[in-house]
């Protein structure tokens, strides 16, 4: 959020900031997350709330929810199939 706020490059700030965010998540034992197109407005609003008001709550809540969804997805990949075998679906 701070990287986006300072906007250091003419282009690529969003991609770079998401790369840094995912690096920090993975360094701390969380899965990397992706911001889907349908979530972009909420993502931009959360970043705007931080840039204007210094409020990181919306952004932190959004990333926490995305990380939880990603963990649920990974756990779902490990769930046994009805016949008792485990199957990975990619």
N, CA, C and O atoms as a CHARMM CRD file, in Angstrom:
* protein
*
  360
    1    1 UNK  N      0.83100  -1.19200   0.00000 PROA 1      0.00000
    2    1 UNK  CA     0.00000   0.00000   0.00000 PROA 1      0.00000
    3    1 UNK  C      0.87400   1.25300   0.00000 PROA 1      0.00000
    4    1 UNK  O      0.56800   2.23400  -0.67800 PROA 1      0.00000
    5    2 UNK  N      1.94800   1.20900   0.75600 PROA 2      0.00000
    6    2 UNK  CA     2.85000   2.37200   0.80400 PROA 2      0.00000
    7    2 UNK  C      3.56200   2.55500  -0.53100 PROA 2      0.00000
    8    2 UNK  O      3.76500   3.68500  -0.97600 PROA 2      0.00000
    9    3 UNK  N      3.93900   1.45900  -1.17000 PROA 3      0.00000
   10    3 UNK  CA     4.61300   1.53500  -2.46800 PROA 3      0.00000
   11    3 UNK  C      3.69400   2.19100  -3.49600 PROA 3      0.00000
   12    3 UNK  O      4.13100   3.04900  -4.26300 PROA 3      0.00000
   13    4 UNK  N      2.43200   1.79100  -3.51300 PROA 4      0.00000
   14    4 UNK  CA     1.47500   2.37700  -4.46000 PROA 4      0.00000
   15    4 UNK  C      1.26900   3.85700  -4.14300 PROA 4      0.00000
   16    4 UNK  O      1.12300   4.68100  -5.04500 PROA 4      0.00000
   17    5 UNK  N      1.26000   4.17400  -2.87300 PROA 5      0.00000
   18    5 UNK  CA     1.05500   5.56700  -2.45500 PROA 5      0.00000
   19    5 UNK  C      2.16500   6.48100  -2.97800 PROA 5      0.00000
   20    5 UNK  O      1.89000   7.60100  -3.40900 PROA 5      0.00000
   21    6 UNK  N      3.41600   6.01500  -2.94500 PROA 6      0.00000
   22    6 UNK  CA     4.50600   6.87400  -3.40500 PROA 6      0.00000
   23    6 UNK  C      4.64800   6.85500  -4.92600 PROA 6      0.00000
   24    6 UNK  O      5.22300   7.77900  -5.50100 PROA 6      0.00000
   25    7 UNK  N      4.13900   5.82700  -5.57900 PROA 7      0.00000
   26    7 UNK  CA     4.07300   5.75500  -7.04000 PROA 7      0.00000
   27    7 UNK  C      5.41600   6.14100  -7.69100 PROA 7      0.00000
   28    7 UNK  O      5.48900   7.14800  -8.39600 PROA 7      0.00000
   29    8 UNK  N      6.48500   5.34300  -7.45600 PROA 8      0.00000
   30    8 UNK  CA     7.82300   5.75300  -7.88400 PROA 8      0.00000
   31    8 UNK  C      8.12500   5.64900  -9.38200 PROA 8      0.00000
   32    8 UNK  O      9.04800   6.30600  -9.86500 PROA 8      0.00000
   33    9 UNK  N      7.36700   4.83800 -10.12400 PROA 9      0.00000
   34    9 UNK  CA     7.68200   4.62200 -11.53600 PROA 9      0.00000
   35    9 UNK  C      6.59300   5.19600 -12.43700 PROA 9      0.00000
   36    9 UNK  O      5.44700   5.32500 -12.00600 PROA 9      0.00000
   37   10 UNK  N      6.92400   5.53700 -13.66100 PROA 10     0.00000
   38   10 UNK  CA     5.90200   6.01800 -14.59800 PROA 10     0.00000
   39   10 UNK  C      4.92000   4.90700 -14.99600 PROA 10     0.00000
   40   10 UNK  O      3.76800   5.18000 -15.33200 PROA 10     0.00000
   41   11 UNK  N      5.39000   3.65100 -14.95600 PROA 11     0.00000
   42   11 UNK  CA     4.52700   2.52500 -15.31800 PROA 11     0.00000
   43   11 UNK  C      4.95100   1.30700 -14.50400 PROA 11     0.00000
   44   11 UNK  O      6.12000   1.18200 -14.13800 PROA 11     0.00000
   45   12 UNK  N      4.01400   0.41400 -14.21900 PROA 12     0.00000
   46   12 UNK  CA     4.33300  -0.83400 -13.54500 PROA 12     0.00000
   47   12 UNK  C      4.25700  -0.79300 -12.03600 PROA 12     0.00000
   48   12 UNK  O      4.65600  -1.75400 -11.37700 PROA 12     0.00000
   49   13 UNK  N      3.75400   0.29500 -11.46600 PROA 13     0.00000
   50   13 UNK  CA     3.67400   0.39900 -10.00500 PROA 13     0.00000
   51   13 UNK  C      2.74600  -0.65800  -9.39700 PROA 13     0.00000
   52   13 UNK  O      3.06500  -1.25200  -8.36700 PROA 13     0.00000
   53   14 UNK  N      1.61000  -0.88700 -10.03400 PROA 14     0.00000
   54   14 UNK  CA     0.65900  -1.87100  -9.50800 PROA 14     0.00000
   55   14 UNK  C      1.21500  -3.27900  -9.53000 PROA 14     0.00000
   56   14 UNK  O      1.11600  -4.00500  -8.54100 PROA 14     0.00000
   57   15 UNK  N      1.79900  -3.66900 -10.65600 PROA 15     0.00000
   58   15 UNK  CA     2.38300  -5.01200 -10.76800 PROA 15     0.00000
   59   15 UNK  C      3.51800  -5.18600  -9.76500 PROA 15     0.00000
   60   15 UNK  O      3.62900  -6.22600  -9.11700 PROA 15     0.00000
   61   16 UNK  N      4.35400  -4.16500  -9.64100 PROA 16     0.00000
   62   16 UNK  CA     5.47300  -4.24200  -8.71000 PROA 16     0.00000
   63   16 UNK  C      4.97900  -4.32500  -7.27800 PROA 16     0.00000
   64   16 UNK  O      5.50900  -5.10000  -6.48100 PROA 16     0.00000
   65   17 UNK  N      3.97000  -3.53400  -6.94300 PROA 17     0.00000
   66   17 UNK  CA     3.45900  -3.54600  -5.56900 PROA 17     0.00000
   67   17 UNK  C      2.81200  -4.88900  -5.23500 PROA 17     0.00000
   68   17 UNK  O      2.94800  -5.37300  -4.11100 PROA 17     0.00000
   69   18 UNK  N      2.11000  -5.49600  -6.19300 PROA 18     0.00000
   70   18 UNK  CA     1.50500  -6.80900  -5.93100 PROA 18     0.00000
   71   18 UNK  C      2.58100  -7.88600  -5.79700 PROA 18     0.00000
   72   18 UNK  O      2.42100  -8.82800  -5.02000 PROA 18     0.00000
   73   19 UNK  N      3.66100  -7.75600  -6.53900 PROA 19     0.00000
   74   19 UNK  CA     4.78200  -8.67700  -6.40100 PROA 19     0.00000
   75   19 UNK  C      5.40300  -8.55200  -5.00800 PROA 19     0.00000
   76   19 UNK  O      5.67500  -9.55700  -4.35100 PROA 19     0.00000
   77   20 UNK  N      5.62500  -7.31500  -4.56600 PROA 20     0.00000
   78   20 UNK  CA     6.16000  -7.08500  -3.22000 PROA 20     0.00000
   79   20 UNK  C      5.20900  -7.60500  -2.13900 PROA 20     0.00000
   80   20 UNK  O      5.64300  -8.19900  -1.15200 PROA 20     0.00000
   81   21 UNK  N      3.90800  -7.37400  -2.33700 PROA 21     0.00000
   82   21 UNK  CA     2.91300  -7.83800  -1.37300 PROA 21     0.00000
   83   21 UNK  C      2.95100  -9.36400  -1.26500 PROA 21     0.00000
   84   21 UNK  O      2.94400  -9.90800  -0.16100 PROA 21     0.00000
   85   22 UNK  N      2.99000 -10.05200  -2.40800 PROA 22     0.00000
   86   22 UNK  CA     3.01700 -11.50700  -2.37700 PROA 22     0.00000
   87   22 UNK  C      4.32300 -12.04000  -1.80300 PROA 22     0.00000
   88   22 UNK  O      4.33100 -13.07600  -1.13900 PROA 22     0.00000
   89   23 UNK  N      5.41300 -11.34800  -2.05100 PROA 23     0.00000
   90   23 UNK  CA     6.68700 -11.72700  -1.42800 PROA 23     0.00000
   91   23 UNK  C      6.56200 -11.65000   0.09600 PROA 23     0.00000
   92   23 UNK  O      6.98300 -12.56600   0.80300 PROA 23     0.00000
   93   24 UNK  N      5.98700 -10.56100   0.59500 PROA 24     0.00000
   94   24 UNK  CA     5.81000 -10.40900   2.04400 PROA 24     0.00000
   95   24 UNK  C      4.86200 -11.47000   2.59800 PROA 24     0.00000
   96   24 UNK  O      5.10900 -12.02000   3.67100 PROA 24     0.00000
   97   25 UNK  N      3.78800 -11.75800   1.87900 PROA 25     0.00000
   98   25 UNK  CA     2.86500 -12.79900   2.33200 PROA 25     0.00000
   99   25 UNK  C      3.58300 -14.14700   2.43500 PROA 25     0.00000
  100   25 UNK  O      3.50200 -14.82000   3.46200 PROA 25     0.00000
  101   26 UNK  N      4.27900 -14.53200   1.37700 PROA 26     0.00000
  102   26 UNK  CA     4.93400 -15.84300   1.35000 PROA 26     0.00000
  103   26 UNK  C      6.07700 -15.92200   2.36100 PROA 26     0.00000
  104   26 UNK  O      6.30200 -16.97600   2.95600 PROA 26     0.00000
  105   27 UNK  N      6.79100 -14.83100   2.56000 PROA 27     0.00000
  106   27 UNK  CA     7.86200 -14.80500   3.56000 PROA 27     0.00000
  107   27 UNK  C      7.31200 -15.07100   4.96000 PROA 27     0.00000
  108   27 UNK  O      8.00700 -15.61800   5.81800 PROA 27     0.00000
  109   28 UNK  N      6.06800 -14.68100   5.17800 PROA 28     0.00000
  110   28 UNK  CA     5.44200 -14.85700   6.49300 PROA 28     0.00000
  111   28 UNK  C      4.52200 -16.07300   6.55600 PROA 28     0.00000
  112   28 UNK  O      3.70200 -16.18400   7.46700 PROA 28     0.00000
  113   29 UNK  N      4.65300 -16.97800   5.59800 PROA 29     0.00000
  114   29 UNK  CA     3.92700 -18.24800   5.65900 PROA 29     0.00000
  115   29 UNK  C      2.52800 -18.23900   5.08000 PROA 29     0.00000
  116   29 UNK  O      1.77600 -19.19400   5.27800 PROA 29     0.00000
  117   30 UNK  N      2.16400 -17.19700   4.37700 PROA 30     0.00000
  118   30 UNK  CA     0.84300 -17.10900   3.76000 PROA 30     0.00000
  119   30 UNK  C      0.95800 -17.37300   2.26500 PROA 30     0.00000
  120   30 UNK  O      2.03100 -17.20800   1.68400 PROA 30     0.00000
  121   31 UNK  N     -0.13700 -17.78000   1.64500 PROA 31     0.00000
  122   31 UNK  CA    -0.07800 -17.99900   0.19700 PROA 31     0.00000
  123   31 UNK  C     -0.12800 -16.67500  -0.56500 PROA 31     0.00000
  124   31 UNK  O     -0.64600 -15.67200  -0.07300 PROA 31     0.00000
  125   32 UNK  N      0.41800 -16.70200  -1.76500 PROA 32     0.00000
  126   32 UNK  CA     0.30400 -15.54800  -2.65000 PROA 32     0.00000
  127   32 UNK  C     -1.15500 -15.39000  -3.05500 PROA 32     0.00000
  128   32 UNK  O     -1.88600 -16.37600  -3.14400 PROA 32     0.00000
  129   33 UNK  N     -1.57600 -14.16800  -3.29900 PROA 33     0.00000
  130   33 UNK  CA    -2.95900 -13.90000  -3.69500 PROA 33     0.00000
  131   33 UNK  C     -2.97600 -13.16600  -5.03000 PROA 33     0.00000
  132   33 UNK  O     -1.97900 -12.58900  -5.46400 PROA 33     0.00000
  133   34 UNK  N     -4.11500 -13.20700  -5.64900 PROA 34     0.00000
  134   34 UNK  CA    -4.32000 -12.53200  -6.91900 PROA 34     0.00000
  135   34 UNK  C     -5.55900 -11.65100  -6.79100 PROA 34     0.00000
  136   34 UNK  O     -6.53700 -12.02800  -6.14700 PROA 34     0.00000
  137   35 UNK  N     -5.50500 -10.48700  -7.40500 PROA 35     0.00000
  138   35 UNK  CA    -6.64900  -9.57900  -7.39500 PROA 35     0.00000
  139   35 UNK  C     -7.40900  -9.79900  -8.70900 PROA 35     0.00000
  140   35 UNK  O     -6.93300  -9.41700  -9.77800 PROA 35     0.00000
  141   36 UNK  N     -8.58100 -10.41200  -8.61900 PROA 36     0.00000
  142   36 UNK  CA    -9.38900 -10.67900  -9.80700 PROA 36     0.00000
  143   36 UNK  C     -9.96600  -9.37400 -10.35500 PROA 36     0.00000
  144   36 UNK  O    -10.12400  -8.39200  -9.63000 PROA 36     0.00000
  145   37 UNK  N    -10.27400  -9.38800 -11.64600 PROA 37     0.00000
  146   37 UNK  CA   -10.83400  -8.19000 -12.28300 PROA 37     0.00000
  147   37 UNK  C    -12.05800  -7.68100 -11.54400 PROA 37     0.00000
  148   37 UNK  O    -12.22300  -6.47300 -11.37000 PROA 37     0.00000
  149   38 UNK  N    -12.91500  -8.58900 -11.10800 PROA 38     0.00000
  150   38 UNK  CA   -14.14500  -8.16600 -10.42500 PROA 38     0.00000
  151   38 UNK  C    -13.87100  -7.57000  -9.04400 PROA 38     0.00000
  152   38 UNK  O    -14.76500  -6.96500  -8.45200 PROA 38     0.00000
  153   39 UNK  N    -12.65300  -7.73000  -8.52200 PROA 39     0.00000
  154   39 UNK  CA   -12.28700  -7.15900  -7.21900 PROA 39     0.00000
  155   39 UNK  C    -11.42000  -5.91300  -7.34000 PROA 39     0.00000
  156   39 UNK  O    -11.02400  -5.33500  -6.32800 PROA 39     0.00000
  157   40 UNK  N    -11.12200  -5.49600  -8.56100 PROA 40     0.00000
  158   40 UNK  CA   -10.20000  -4.37400  -8.75500 PROA 40     0.00000
  159   40 UNK  C    -10.72100  -3.06600  -8.15000 PROA 40     0.00000
  160   40 UNK  O     -9.94600  -2.30700  -7.56700 PROA 40     0.00000
  161   41 UNK  N    -12.01300  -2.79600  -8.28100 PROA 41     0.00000
  162   41 UNK  CA   -12.55800  -1.55400  -7.72700 PROA 41     0.00000
  163   41 UNK  C    -12.40300  -1.53200  -6.20400 PROA 41     0.00000
  164   41 UNK  O    -11.99500  -0.52000  -5.63600 PROA 41     0.00000
  165   42 UNK  N    -12.72300  -2.63600  -5.55300 PROA 42     0.00000
  166   42 UNK  CA   -12.56100  -2.71500  -4.09500 PROA 42     0.00000
  167   42 UNK  C    -11.08600  -2.56600  -3.71000 PROA 42     0.00000
  168   42 UNK  O    -10.76100  -1.92900  -2.70800 PROA 42     0.00000
  169   43 UNK  N    -10.20600  -3.15500  -4.50900 PROA 43     0.00000
  170   43 UNK  CA    -8.75800  -3.05500  -4.28300 PROA 43     0.00000
  171   43 UNK  C     -8.31000  -1.59500  -4.39400 PROA 43     0.00000
  172   43 UNK  O     -7.59400  -1.09600  -3.52600 PROA 43     0.00000
  173   44 UNK  N     -8.72900  -0.91800  -5.45500 PROA 44     0.00000
  174   44 UNK  CA    -8.36600   0.49100  -5.62600 PROA 44     0.00000
  175   44 UNK  C     -8.95100   1.36400  -4.51900 PROA 44     0.00000
  176   44 UNK  O     -8.28700   2.28300  -4.04200 PROA 44     0.00000
  177   45 UNK  N    -10.18500   1.08500  -4.10800 PROA 45     0.00000
  178   45 UNK  CA   -10.80000   1.84100  -3.01600 PROA 45     0.00000
  179   45 UNK  C    -10.04800   1.63800  -1.70500 PROA 45     0.00000
  180   45 UNK  O     -9.88000   2.57700  -0.92700 PROA 45     0.00000
  181   46 UNK  N     -9.59700   0.40800  -1.46500 PROA 46     0.00000
  182   46 UNK  CA    -8.83800   0.12300  -0.24200 PROA 46     0.00000
  183   46 UNK  C     -7.50800   0.86500  -0.26000 PROA 46     0.00000
  184   46 UNK  O     -7.08600   1.41200   0.75900 PROA 46     0.00000
  185   47 UNK  N     -6.84700   0.88500  -1.41400 PROA 47     0.00000
  186   47 UNK  CA    -5.58900   1.62600  -1.53000 PROA 47     0.00000
  187   47 UNK  C     -5.81600   3.13100  -1.39200 PROA 47     0.00000
  188   47 UNK  O     -5.00400   3.84000  -0.79700 PROA 47     0.00000
  189   48 UNK  N     -6.92000   3.60300  -1.94500 PROA 48     0.00000
  190   48 UNK  CA    -7.26600   5.03300  -1.83600 PROA 48     0.00000
  191   48 UNK  C     -7.51400   5.43100  -0.37600 PROA 48     0.00000
  192   48 UNK  O     -7.09200   6.50100   0.06200 PROA 48     0.00000
  193   49 UNK  N     -8.20000   4.56200   0.37000 PROA 49     0.00000
  194   49 UNK  CA    -8.45300   4.83500   1.78500 PROA 49     0.00000
  195   49 UNK  C     -7.13600   4.97700   2.54300 PROA 49     0.00000
  196   49 UNK  O     -7.01600   5.81100   3.44100 PROA 49     0.00000
  197   50 UNK  N     -6.15500   4.16400   2.18000 PROA 50     0.00000
  198   50 UNK  CA    -4.84500   4.28600   2.82700 PROA 50     0.00000
  199   50 UNK  C     -4.14100   5.56600   2.39600 PROA 50     0.00000
  200   50 UNK  O     -3.60300   6.29000   3.23400 PROA 50     0.00000
  201   51 UNK  N     -4.14100   5.85000   1.10200 PROA 51     0.00000
  202   51 UNK  CA    -3.42500   7.01700   0.58700 PROA 51     0.00000
  203   51 UNK  C     -4.00000   8.32500   1.12500 PROA 51     0.00000
  204   51 UNK  O     -3.24900   9.25100   1.43100 PROA 51     0.00000
  205   52 UNK  N     -5.32300   8.40700   1.24100 PROA 52     0.00000
  206   52 UNK  CA    -5.97300   9.64800   1.64400 PROA 52     0.00000
  207   52 UNK  C     -6.10800   9.77000   3.16500 PROA 52     0.00000
  208   52 UNK  O     -5.81800  10.81800   3.74100 PROA 52     0.00000
  209   53 UNK  N     -6.55100   8.68600   3.80400 PROA 53     0.00000
  210   53 UNK  CA    -6.87400   8.73400   5.23500 PROA 53     0.00000
  211   53 UNK  C     -5.86500   8.02400   6.12400 PROA 53     0.00000
  212   53 UNK  O     -5.93100   8.13300   7.34800 PROA 53     0.00000
  213   54 UNK  N     -4.92900   7.29400   5.51500 PROA 54     0.00000
  214   54 UNK  CA    -3.97900   6.52300   6.31900 PROA 54     0.00000
  215   54 UNK  C     -4.59200   5.28500   6.93400 PROA 54     0.00000
  216   54 UNK  O     -4.01100   4.69200   7.84300 PROA 54     0.00000
  217   55 UNK  N     -5.77200   4.88000   6.44800 PROA 55     0.00000
  218   55 UNK  CA    -6.49300   3.73800   6.99800 PROA 55     0.00000
  219   55 UNK  C     -6.16600   2.48100   6.18800 PROA 55     0.00000
  220   55 UNK  O     -6.54600   2.36700   5.02200 PROA 55     0.00000
  221   56 UNK  N     -5.47300   1.56100   6.80500 PROA 56     0.00000
  222   56 UNK  CA    -5.05500   0.33600   6.14100 PROA 56     0.00000
  223   56 UNK  C     -6.04700  -0.81300   6.36400 PROA 56     0.00000
  224   56 UNK  O     -5.84200  -1.91100   5.84800 PROA 56     0.00000
  225   57 UNK  N     -7.10000  -0.57300   7.11500 PROA 57     0.00000
  226   57 UNK  CA    -8.04900  -1.62400   7.48700 PROA 57     0.00000
  227   57 UNK  C     -8.69000  -2.29900   6.28000 PROA 57     0.00000
  228   57 UNK  O     -8.69000  -3.52800   6.19700 PROA 57     0.00000
  229   58 UNK  N     -9.23300  -1.52900   5.34700 PROA 58     0.00000
  230   58 UNK  CA    -9.89100  -2.12700   4.17700 PROA 58     0.00000
  231   58 UNK  C     -8.92900  -2.99100   3.38100 PROA 58     0.00000
  232   58 UNK  O     -9.28000  -4.09100   2.95600 PROA 58     0.00000
  233   59 UNK  N     -7.71700  -2.49500   3.18000 PROA 59     0.00000
  234   59 UNK  CA    -6.71800  -3.23300   2.41800 PROA 59     0.00000
  235   59 UNK  C     -6.32800  -4.51500   3.15300 PROA 59     0.00000
  236   59 UNK  O     -6.30100  -5.58800   2.54900 PROA 59     0.00000
  237   60 UNK  N     -6.03100  -4.41700   4.43500 PROA 60     0.00000
  238   60 UNK  CA    -5.63700  -5.59200   5.22000 PROA 60     0.00000
  239   60 UNK  C     -6.74600  -6.63300   5.25000 PROA 60     0.00000
  240   60 UNK  O     -6.48100  -7.82600   5.10800 PROA 60     0.00000
  241   61 UNK  N     -7.98800  -6.18900   5.43400 PROA 61     0.00000
  242   61 UNK  CA    -9.12200  -7.12200   5.44400 PROA 61     0.00000
  243   61 UNK  C     -9.28000  -7.81100   4.09500 PROA 61     0.00000
  244   61 UNK  O     -9.55200  -9.01000   4.03500 PROA 61     0.00000
  245   62 UNK  N     -9.11200  -7.06200   3.02300 PROA 62     0.00000
  246   62 UNK  CA    -9.25400  -7.64100   1.69100 PROA 62     0.00000
  247   62 UNK  C     -8.18700  -8.69700   1.43700 PROA 62     0.00000
  248   62 UNK  O     -8.49500  -9.78400   0.94800 PROA 62     0.00000
  249   63 UNK  N     -6.95100  -8.39200   1.76000 PROA 63     0.00000
  250   63 UNK  CA    -5.85300  -9.33400   1.52900 PROA 63     0.00000
  251   63 UNK  C     -6.00500 -10.55300   2.43700 PROA 63     0.00000
  252   63 UNK  O     -5.73000 -11.67500   2.01300 PROA 63     0.00000
  253   64 UNK  N     -6.43400 -10.34500   3.66400 PROA 64     0.00000
  254   64 UNK  CA    -6.66300 -11.47700   4.57100 PROA 64     0.00000
  255   64 UNK  C     -7.74600 -12.40500   4.01700 PROA 64     0.00000
  256   64 UNK  O     -7.60500 -13.62700   4.08000 PROA 64     0.00000
  257   65 UNK  N     -8.81200 -11.84100   3.48200 PROA 65     0.00000
  258   65 UNK  CA    -9.89400 -12.63900   2.89500 PROA 65     0.00000
  259   65 UNK  C     -9.39000 -13.41300   1.67600 PROA 65     0.00000
  260   65 UNK  O     -9.71500 -14.58900   1.51100 PROA 65     0.00000
  261   66 UNK  N     -8.60500 -12.76500   0.82900 PROA 66     0.00000
  262   66 UNK  CA    -8.06000 -13.44500  -0.35300 PROA 66     0.00000
  263   66 UNK  C     -7.10400 -14.56700   0.04600 PROA 66     0.00000
  264   66 UNK  O     -7.11100 -15.63100  -0.57300 PROA 66     0.00000
  265   67 UNK  N     -6.28700 -14.34400   1.06800 PROA 67     0.00000
  266   67 UNK  CA    -5.37100 -15.38400   1.54200 PROA 67     0.00000
  267   67 UNK  C     -6.15600 -16.56800   2.10600 PROA 67     0.00000
  268   67 UNK  O     -5.79600 -17.72300   1.87700 PROA 67     0.00000
  269   68 UNK  N     -7.22000 -16.27900   2.83700 PROA 68     0.00000
  270   68 UNK  CA    -8.06400 -17.34900   3.38100 PROA 68     0.00000
  271   68 UNK  C     -8.71800 -18.14900   2.25500 PROA 68     0.00000
  272   68 UNK  O     -8.77500 -19.37700   2.32100 PROA 68     0.00000
  273   69 UNK  N     -9.20400 -17.47100   1.23600 PROA 69     0.00000
  274   69 UNK  CA    -9.79000 -18.16800   0.08600 PROA 69     0.00000
  275   69 UNK  C     -8.75900 -19.05200  -0.60400 PROA 69     0.00000
  276   69 UNK  O     -9.06800 -20.16900  -1.01800 PROA 69     0.00000
  277   70 UNK  N     -7.54400 -18.55300  -0.72500 PROA 70     0.00000
  278   70 UNK  CA    -6.48500 -19.33100  -1.36800 PROA 70     0.00000
  279   70 UNK  C     -6.13600 -20.56100  -0.52800 PROA 70     0.00000
  280   70 UNK  O     -5.92800 -21.64400  -1.07500 PROA 70     0.00000
  281   71 UNK  N     -6.07200 -20.40300   0.78900 PROA 71     0.00000
  282   71 UNK  CA    -5.82300 -21.55000   1.66900 PROA 71     0.00000
  283   71 UNK  C     -6.94900 -22.57300   1.55600 PROA 71     0.00000
  284   71 UNK  O     -6.69000 -23.77500   1.50000 PROA 71     0.00000
  285   72 UNK  N     -8.19200 -22.10900   1.52200 PROA 72     0.00000
  286   72 UNK  CA    -9.33500 -23.01500   1.35000 PROA 72     0.00000
  287   72 UNK  C     -9.22800 -23.76700   0.02300 PROA 72     0.00000
  288   72 UNK  O     -9.52900 -24.95800  -0.04800 PROA 72     0.00000
  289   73 UNK  N     -8.79900 -23.06800  -1.01900 PROA 73     0.00000
  290   73 UNK  CA    -8.61800 -23.70700  -2.32300 PROA 73     0.00000
  291   73 UNK  C     -7.56300 -24.80800  -2.23200 PROA 73     0.00000
  292   73 UNK  O     -7.77800 -25.91400  -2.72700 PROA 73     0.00000
  293   74 UNK  N     -6.42500 -24.51200  -1.60200 PROA 74     0.00000
  294   74 UNK  CA    -5.37100 -25.50200  -1.46100 PROA 74     0.00000
  295   74 UNK  C     -5.84400 -26.70500  -0.64200 PROA 74     0.00000
  296   74 UNK  O     -5.56500 -27.85100  -0.99500 PROA 74     0.00000
  297   75 UNK  N     -6.55400 -26.44000   0.44300 PROA 75     0.00000
  298   75 UNK  CA    -7.07500 -27.54100   1.25600 PROA 75     0.00000
  299   75 UNK  C     -8.08800 -28.37500   0.48400 PROA 75     0.00000
  300   75 UNK  O     -8.15500 -29.59300   0.65300 PROA 75     0.00000
  301   76 UNK  N     -8.87200 -27.72300  -0.35800 PROA 76     0.00000
  302   76 UNK  CA    -9.83300 -28.43600  -1.19100 PROA 76     0.00000
  303   76 UNK  C     -9.15500 -29.38400  -2.16200 PROA 76     0.00000
  304   76 UNK  O     -9.71600 -30.42200  -2.51400 PROA 76     0.00000
  305   77 UNK  N     -7.95200 -29.03400  -2.59900 PROA 77     0.00000
  306   77 UNK  CA    -7.20400 -29.91100  -3.49200 PROA 77     0.00000
  307   77 UNK  C     -6.78700 -31.19800  -2.79500 PROA 77     0.00000
  308   77 UNK  O     -6.56700 -32.22300  -3.43900 PROA 77     0.00000
  309   78 UNK  N     -6.68100 -31.13400  -1.47900 PROA 78     0.00000
  310   78 UNK  CA    -6.26100 -32.30100  -0.70900 PROA 78     0.00000
  311   78 UNK  C     -7.43300 -33.13700  -0.20900 PROA 78     0.00000
  312   78 UNK  O     -7.22500 -34.22600   0.32500 PROA 78     0.00000
  313   79 UNK  N     -8.65600 -32.65000  -0.37000 PROA 79     0.00000
  314   79 UNK  CA    -9.83400 -33.36000   0.12700 PROA 79     0.00000
  315   79 UNK  C     -9.99000 -34.69100  -0.61100 PROA 79     0.00000
  316   79 UNK  O     -9.83300 -34.74700  -1.83100 PROA 79     0.00000
  317   80 UNK  N    -10.29700 -35.75400   0.12300 PROA 80     0.00000
  318   80 UNK  CA   -10.48300 -37.05600  -0.53200 PROA 80     0.00000
  319   80 UNK  C    -11.68500 -37.05000  -1.48200 PROA 80     0.00000
  320   80 UNK  O    -12.69900 -36.40000  -1.22700 PROA 80     0.00000
  321   81 UNK  N    -11.54500 -37.77900  -2.55700 PROA 81     0.00000
  322   81 UNK  CA   -12.63500 -37.96900  -3.50600 PROA 81     0.00000
  323   81 UNK  C    -13.56400 -39.04000  -2.92900 PROA 81     0.00000
  324   81 UNK  O    -13.16000 -39.77400  -2.02700 PROA 81     0.00000
  325   82 UNK  N    -14.78300 -39.14200  -3.42300 PROA 82     0.00000
  326   82 UNK  CA   -15.77800 -40.05200  -2.84600 PROA 82     0.00000
  327   82 UNK  C    -15.32100 -41.49800  -2.76100 PROA 82     0.00000
  328   82 UNK  O    -15.70200 -42.19100  -1.81800 PROA 82     0.00000
  329   83 UNK  N    -14.52100 -41.98600  -3.70300 PROA 83     0.00000
  330   83 UNK  CA   -14.10200 -43.37800  -3.66400 PROA 83     0.00000
  331   83 UNK  C    -12.93000 -43.62700  -2.71000 PROA 83     0.00000
  332   83 UNK  O    -12.41500 -44.74300  -2.64700 PROA 83     0.00000
  333   84 UNK  N    -12.50900 -42.61000  -1.97500 PROA 84     0.00000
  334   84 UNK  CA   -11.46800 -42.77400  -0.98500 PROA 84     0.00000
  335   84 UNK  C    -10.07600 -42.39700  -1.46300 PROA 84     0.00000
  336   84 UNK  O     -9.16000 -42.29400  -0.64800 PROA 84     0.00000
  337   85 UNK  N     -9.89400 -42.19100  -2.74400 PROA 85     0.00000
  338   85 UNK  CA    -8.58900 -41.78500  -3.25800 PROA 85     0.00000
  339   85 UNK  C     -8.46700 -40.27200  -3.20400 PROA 85     0.00000
  340   85 UNK  O     -9.46100 -39.54700  -3.20700 PROA 85     0.00000
  341   86 UNK  N     -7.24500 -39.82500  -3.15600 PROA 86     0.00000
  342   86 UNK  CA    -7.02800 -38.38900  -3.26100 PROA 86     0.00000
  343   86 UNK  C     -6.67000 -38.07900  -4.70100 PROA 86     0.00000
  344   86 UNK  O     -5.90600 -38.79800  -5.34600 PROA 86     0.00000
  345   87 UNK  N     -7.23700 -36.99900  -5.17900 PROA 87     0.00000
  346   87 UNK  CA    -7.00300 -36.60500  -6.55700 PROA 87     0.00000
  347   87 UNK  C     -6.69700 -35.12000  -6.60300 PROA 87     0.00000
  348   87 UNK  O     -7.42300 -34.30500  -6.03500 PROA 87     0.00000
  349   88 UNK  N     -5.63200 -34.78400  -7.27400 PROA 88     0.00000
  350   88 UNK  CA    -5.30500 -33.37700  -7.46000 PROA 88     0.00000
  351   88 UNK  C     -5.93400 -32.88500  -8.74700 PROA 88     0.00000
  352   88 UNK  O     -5.75400 -33.47900  -9.81000 PROA 88     0.00000
  353   89 UNK  N     -6.67100 -31.79700  -8.64000 PROA 89     0.00000
  354   89 UNK  CA    -7.24800 -31.19900  -9.84700 PROA 89     0.00000
  355   89 UNK  C     -6.64000 -29.82700 -10.03000 PROA 89     0.00000
  356   89 UNK  O     -6.69400 -28.97800  -9.14000 PROA 89     0.00000
  357   90 UNK  N     -6.07600 -29.63200 -11.16500 PROA 90     0.00000
  358   90 UNK  CA    -5.39800 -28.35800 -11.42100 PROA 90     0.00000
  359   90 UNK  C     -6.14900 -27.57400 -12.45200 PROA 90     0.00000
  360   90 UNK  O     -5.73900 -26.46900 -12.80800 PROA 90     0.00000
